[in-house]
Amino acid sequence: MMPWLFLLLALASLAAAFKTSSHALLAVWLLLSLVLFVAWIMGLLSQRVSSRSRDISHVLDPEELRRMREQAEARKNALGNADGPR
């Protein structure tokens, strides 16, 4: 929603730049329009990146990963000992 507000404000400032008669105000309106257009693009890119990013809560921390490896190794050793020489 916010990026589209930036676009609307950028277009409004561009329209104000066309309507003004002062050179100083023209420069101010054009600069404002440029800044708002850049903010619009950055907002769109931010939304795109956030929509494609993974949920960080599903990432395992190193300590939990170590425990899972130890459990897998223990199960592997238990199965190896059960299937050993008879």
CORRA-V38109 format. One record per run of one state. SS is the DSSP state (alpha for helix, beta for strand, coil for the rest). FROM is the first residue (numbers start at 1). TO is the last residue. Records with the same first field share a line. If there is no record, write none. Layout:
# CORRA-V38109
SS = FROM-TO, FROM-TO
This chain:
# CORRA-V38109
coil = 1-1, 20-22, 53-55, 59-61, 83-86
alpha = 2-19, 23-52, 56-58, 62-82
